[in-house]
């Protein structure tokens, strides 16, 4: 609903009524006489020629060199095994034939243990093994540089992709929740020749 403007007669009548009244609190400062509101003076908008916002800013978003999460790296890896078998493995339908638990081990103890386990499993003709790394302990204090949780969790996929294990490992995937979830990896081994 729009307000209509008062006519001059209505404004004059209102002033008569307002002048005939007595103030309720005379000790307060006197009210200013009624002056119509001055209309704001609009300044014409000037447009700068050939100007766009951010024209001097460096182009594009700044690049960063942070590595993606381990799960993202494993999901982005090319599929080198049978798709049907991989789907069954990812859903936890394939049962690992052997497992190794690296919980509580330091990196210098876990790496040789993983080497021995994977090479022995391949020599025995096993195809699917489970490597349990754990999820890692949360740190009490986070410093100025963020540190990922779980040293073994982040290093095991890298170790499996390096020699001598890369010649026997066909595929690495995060384990199903029934086999350890984010704290374990399925390692699918190549056939013996």
NORKA-V37541 format. One record per helix or strand of 3 or more residues. SS is the DSSP state (H for helix, E for strand). FROM is the first residue (numbers start at 0). TO is the last residue. Records with the same first field share a line. If there is no record, write none. Layout:
BEGIN
SS: FROM-TO + FROM-TO
END
This chain:
BEGIN
H: 7-18 + 69-75 + 82-89 + 106-122 + 150-159 + 164-166 + 176-178 + 180-182
E: 97-100 + 127-131 + 168-173 + 183-188
END
